[in-house]
Amino acid sequence: MNGEADCPTDLEMAAPKGQDRWSQEDMLTLLECMKNNLPSNDSSKFKTTESHMDWEKVAFKDFSGDMCKLKWVEISNEVRKFRTLTELILDAQEHVKNPYKGKKLKKHPDFPKKPLTPYFRFFMEKRAKYAKLHPEMSNLDLTKILSKKYKELPEKKKVGGGGAQVWGG
């Protein structure tokens, strides 16, 4: 009455067209083979890693790489792909306890910043002055004017002498 006769047993799942039935043991073997073929530094989105998976290395028994991929797609459609707030909070707590895990040292907040380029120094020093002189101009227009003025500077003045302000006007 409730359709149990048409459903596969708990130990089996219906396979896509043409595939033999997969036992629960086969599906667990598939997942283990996939797990063993993941890159050691897997930090990409699951779809990216999935698209780079070498399914022929995942293949086992009489199941080809294509059959394994089809079964994975079928299984993954049944698995949730979102995270609960509880899971997110656990990850956040781990991040707070160990904030630099997996990050390059240069990302450390106390790491010295790169010096500004001569153009950017020029821009930062002149922008406020030009904004006061021309309050009607948009940021884009100010940027265009300052960029043009910088390009017109002689090469000696662009490089600047030891960080001292050498550009006029």
C-alpha positions as CSV (number, residue, x, y, z in Angstrom):
1,M,0.0,0.0,0.0
2,N,2.6,2.5,1.0
3,G,4.9,1.7,-2.0
4,E,7.4,-0.4,-0.1
5,A,7.4,-3.1,-2.8
6,D,8.7,-0.6,-5.4
7,C,11.5,0.9,-3.2
8,P,14.9,-0.7,-2.9
9,T,15.9,-2.1,0.4
10,D,18.0,-0.2,2.9
11,L,21.0,-2.1,1.6
12,E,20.4,-1.2,-2.0
13,M,19.7,1.9,-4.0
14,A,18.2,2.0,-7.4
15,A,20.9,2.7,-10.0
16,P,20.5,5.1,-12.9
17,K,19.5,3.5,-16.2
18,G,21.7,0.6,-17.2
19,Q,23.7,0.5,-14.0
20,D,23.5,-2.6,-11.8
21,R,22.2,-2.2,-8.3
22,W,24.7,-0.8,-5.8
23,S,24.8,-2.4,-2.3
24,Q,25.3,-0.2,0.7
25,E,28.8,-1.7,1.0
26,D,29.6,-0.7,-2.6
27,M,28.4,2.9,-2.0
28,L,30.5,3.1,1.1
29,T,33.5,1.8,-0.9
30,L,32.8,4.4,-3.5
31,L,32.8,7.2,-0.9
32,E,36.0,5.8,0.7
33,C,37.7,5.6,-2.8
34,M,36.7,9.3,-3.4
35,K,38.0,10.3,0.0
36,N,41.3,8.6,-0.7
37,N,41.6,10.5,-4.0
38,L,41.0,13.9,-2.6
39,P,43.9,16.4,-2.7
40,S,45.6,16.6,0.7
41,N,45.1,20.4,0.8
42,D,41.4,20.3,-0.3
43,S,40.1,23.8,0.5
44,S,38.2,24.5,-2.7
45,K,34.4,24.5,-3.1
46,F,33.1,21.0,-3.4
47,K,32.0,21.5,-7.0
48,T,35.5,22.5,-8.0
49,T,37.2,19.5,-6.4
50,E,34.4,17.3,-7.8
51,S,35.1,18.6,-11.3
52,H,38.8,17.8,-10.9
53,M,38.3,14.3,-9.5
54,D,40.0,11.5,-11.6
55,W,37.1,9.1,-11.7
56,E,39.2,6.3,-13.2
57,K,41.2,6.3,-10.0
58,V,38.0,6.0,-8.0
59,A,36.7,3.1,-10.0
60,F,36.7,-0.3,-8.2
61,K,35.3,-3.8,-8.8
62,D,33.2,-3.8,-12.0
63,F,32.3,-0.2,-11.5
64,S,33.9,2.1,-14.1
65,G,34.8,5.7,-13.4
66,D,31.7,6.9,-15.2
67,M,29.5,4.6,-13.2
68,C,31.1,5.9,-10.0
69,K,30.6,9.5,-11.0
70,L,26.9,8.8,-11.8
71,K,26.4,7.1,-8.5
72,W,28.1,10.0,-6.7
73,V,25.8,12.5,-8.4
74,E,22.9,10.4,-7.3
75,I,24.1,10.2,-3.7
76,S,25.1,13.8,-3.5
77,N,21.7,14.9,-4.6
78,E,20.3,13.4,-1.5
79,V,22.9,15.0,0.8
80,R,22.4,18.5,2.1
81,K,24.8,21.1,0.8
82,F,24.2,23.9,3.3
83,R,25.5,24.4,6.8
84,T,23.5,25.1,9.9
85,L,24.3,28.1,12.0
86,T,25.5,25.6,14.7
87,E,28.1,24.3,12.3
88,L,29.1,27.8,11.2
89,I,29.5,28.9,14.8
90,L,31.7,25.8,15.5
91,D,33.9,26.8,12.5
92,A,33.9,30.4,13.7
93,Q,35.1,29.4,17.2
94,E,37.9,27.3,15.6
95,H,38.9,30.3,13.5
96,V,38.9,32.7,16.5
97,K,41.1,30.2,18.5
98,N,43.5,29.8,15.6
99,P,43.1,32.8,13.2
100,Y,46.2,32.3,11.1
101,K,45.8,28.6,10.3
102,G,46.3,28.0,6.6
103,K,47.0,31.7,5.9
104,K,50.3,33.0,4.6
105,L,52.4,35.0,7.1
106,K,52.3,38.1,5.0
107,K,48.5,38.3,5.7
108,H,49.3,38.9,9.4
109,P,47.7,42.3,10.5
110,D,51.0,43.5,12.0
111,F,53.0,42.7,8.8
112,P,54.4,45.9,7.3
113,K,52.6,47.2,4.3
114,K,54.2,47.7,0.9
115,P,55.1,51.4,0.3
116,L,52.8,53.4,-1.9
117,T,53.7,53.7,-5.6
118,P,54.8,57.2,-6.6
119,Y,51.5,57.7,-8.5
120,F,49.4,56.7,-5.5
121,R,51.4,59.0,-3.2
122,F,50.9,61.8,-5.7
123,F,47.2,61.0,-5.9
124,M,46.7,60.8,-2.1
125,E,48.5,64.1,-1.5
126,K,46.7,66.0,-4.3
127,R,43.2,64.6,-4.1
128,A,42.0,66.6,-1.1
129,K,43.3,69.8,-2.5
130,Y,41.5,69.3,-5.9
131,A,38.3,68.1,-4.2
132,K,38.2,71.4,-2.3
133,L,39.0,73.5,-5.5
134,H,36.4,71.6,-7.5
135,P,33.5,70.4,-5.2
136,E,31.2,69.9,-8.2
137,M,33.5,67.1,-9.6
138,S,32.8,63.5,-9.1
139,N,35.5,61.1,-7.7
140,L,35.9,59.7,-11.2
141,D,36.5,63.1,-12.8
142,L,39.0,64.0,-10.0
143,T,40.8,60.7,-10.6
144,K,41.0,61.4,-14.4
145,I,42.4,64.9,-13.8
146,L,45.0,63.8,-11.3
147,S,46.0,60.9,-13.5
148,K,46.5,63.2,-16.4
149,K,48.5,65.7,-14.3
150,Y,50.7,62.8,-13.0
151,K,51.4,61.6,-16.6
152,E,52.5,65.2,-17.5
153,L,55.1,65.3,-14.7
154,P,58.7,65.0,-15.8
155,E,60.2,61.5,-15.0
156,K,62.4,62.9,-12.2
157,K,59.5,64.4,-10.3
158,K,57.4,61.1,-10.7
159,V,60.1,59.0,-9.0
160,G,60.4,61.5,-6.1
161,G,63.5,62.1,-4.1
162,G,63.7,59.9,-1.0
163,G,60.0,60.2,-0.2
164,A,60.0,64.1,-0.1
165,Q,57.3,65.9,-1.9
166,V,58.8,67.1,-5.2
167,W,55.8,67.8,-7.3
168,G,54.2,71.2,-7.5
169,G,50.8,72.6,-8.1
